[in-house]
Structures are given as C-alpha cells and as structure tokens.
C-alpha cells in the first residue's frame, strides 16, 4: 500500500527539511540541497516515511550520500531519542512476553510501519561522530540474531563523552528509551 502525503503537507515538509539541511551543514559537508530535493520529489513513499520521522520527533536530516547506490542517507537527528517513539519494547516477541504493564508498541514494528529501519551499532556510532546525541535518553539499535534468540536486545547512548552499547531484555521499556531510524532516498 503506497503512502502519499497531500501536496500541502509535502511542501511543508520540504520547507522543514531544507531549513534543517541549511542550518546543519556540518552533518553533510559537500552535499547540495537541490540534488537531495530532486531525489525526494521522485520518491513519494520516502517523503511519507520522512514525514513519519518528523511527526514522531525524529528531526530527520541528511548525514551522508552513498555514491555507489546514489542514495542520500537520512537519520533521526533530534538531540534526544524521538519523543513519539519512546516507552517501547524492542520487538513484538518482547512485547508479547510481558505479563503486566505492556507498552503500546515496540520499536521494530513501529519502524516497519514508518518505512524506516533502526540504526545499526555502526550507524549509531557514525551519527555520534557528527554531534552528541542521546545525552539524557537512549535508543534501541538493531540487535544481532544470536543475542535476540537469547532474549536480549541492544541499545546505545552517550555519557561521559563516550558512546556506550548496553543490553536489556527485549521486553524492557523505559520512558527515556526510544529508537532512531534511518532511511535511504
């Protein structure tokens, strides 16, 4: 099912994304907004996903360009884990394993519904080289299947000037833990 934004919403999103791009040139040195916009205009489903990232507090921005695939990389660049994506378990299995006090959702299903992916550990570390993020919150990241099979899930944050990777049960959820997403356009 193709998701499309109405023209008015699309134009508003373009204004927001362009302003963020121009105000944060250190995130994407050497890249030009006009080329990014051409890609976005040709991908209405990706625009819908970017709008979902924006709507949930992610403040998506371009953080790179994959020259081989000719795709721009958007990551959530909100200072803290996106507000509209916190208090979630890692995945559906983790959510369903909870006996009491189940959260409303889980990170993996939310990301899939938005058309984005959770950041990998490598992507999270790359993002943290651009700026300092998650100084008060934490973000679930893609978890290797061997860890997940044992009931665990990984999350990251920045404390004491360093990026830390931790583990938790996939059923855990906290008001200060959400997830950051990535989208290729």
N, C-alpha and C positions, 0 to 999 in steps of 0.2 A: 504494500500500500504506500504509494508515494505521498509524502507530506510536503505541502507547499504553503508558504506564507503569502498572505494577501499583499498586494503591491505596496500599500501604505506601510505595513509592518516591515516589509523588506527594505524599503527606502530608509525607514527609521533605523533599522539595524545597520545598514551601510554607513549612516552618519556616525553611529556609536563606534563601530569597528574602525572606521577611518580615523576618527579623533583619537582613539586609543592607540592605533598604529603610529600616528604622527607624534603623539605625546610620549611614546616609549621607544624611540628609535634604537636605543641600546639593546633591545631584545631581538632586533632583526637588521643589523648593520648591512648596508649594501642592497637591501630589498626595496622595491618600489610599490607603493600602494596601487597604482594604476594596473600593474600586472596581477596583483592579488585580486583586485576587483573584477577583472576580466574572467578569471577562474571562477570566482563566486557567482557571477552572473550566468555562467554556463552550468551551474550545479544547484538547482533549486532545492534538492533534498539536503545538500550540505548546508545551505542557508537555513533551512528548518532546524537542523541539528545545532548550528551555531546559535540560533535564537533560543533553543532549549538550554544551551550552556549559559547564555546571558540571563535568561529568565530565572534560572536557579542560582544565580550569584557568582558564576564562574569567571566573568570578565575575560572571555577568550581573546587571545592575541596571537599573532604570528611569531613563532620562535625559531623558524628555520625554513629552508627550501631544499627539498630532495631533488637535486638536479637530474638524476637518472630517471626518476619517475615523473619529473616536472610537477611536483605536488608541494603545496605550502603546508607547513605543519602548524596547527593551532593547538595550544594548550590553555587550560584554565590558568589565568594569571592573577586571580584575586589574592590579596595579601594572605588571607587565611582560607582554609578549606571552605568551598562554597556553602553558604548558609542553607540553601534549599536542598542540600544533599547530605546533611548530617543526621546523626542518630539512626544509622542504618547498619544492619549486619553485612557481612561480606557477600554472601550469596544466598540463593533460595534454600539450599540444603541447611545452611547455618540458621536461617530464619525459622524454618520448619522444625528444627531440633529444639528450639526454645519452648519450654513448658509454660512459662509465665512472662508477662510484660514484653510481649512481642512488639518490635518496632513496626512501623507501617510498611517498610520496604527494605530492599537490600541493594548494595552497590552494583553488582553485576547486572541485575535485571533493569535497574534504573538507567545504567549506561547504555545497555542494548536498546531500550525504548527510546533513548535520545539519539541513537545512531552514532555513539562515540565509544571509545574504549578507555578503561582505566589506564593510567600511566604505568609503565613498567618501572622497575627499580632504576634501570639505566636512564630512562626518560626523566624520572623524578630527580635524579642526581644532576642531569644536564640542565633542567629547569632551575635548580638551586644555584647553578653557576652563573645564571643570568642576574638573579636577585635573590634576596632572602624571603622565603615563603614559609608558611605554617610555623610561625614563631610561638603561637599560643594554641594551635589546633594540630590535628594530624590527619593524614589521608591514607585510605586503603590503597594498595597497589596490586597489580596483577601478581598472583601467587603461583609459584611452580606447583604442578600437579602432585609431586611426591609429598610436599608439605600439606597441600589441601586434602589429600587422601587420609592423612593422619589427623584431620580435624582442625588444622591451623590455617591462618591467613596472615599476610604481612601488611604492615602499614609503616609510614615514614613521617618524620617531622624534622624541624631544625631547632636545636637547643645548643646553647653554649658555643655558638659559632660552627657547629658541625651538623651534618645530616645523619640521622640515625634510622636504621631499619629495625623494626621490632616484630614480634609475633603475638598473636592473640588467638583464642578460639574463634572460628568463623562466625559463631553465633553472638559474639560480643558486639555491643554498640554503645556509643558514648555521645553525649551532646556536642563534644568538641571534635568528633571524628566524622569525616565525610569522605569524599573522593574527588580527585582531579581527573579530568578527561583529556583525551587527545582526539584530533580529527585531522585527516589528510584531505586537502582540497586541490 
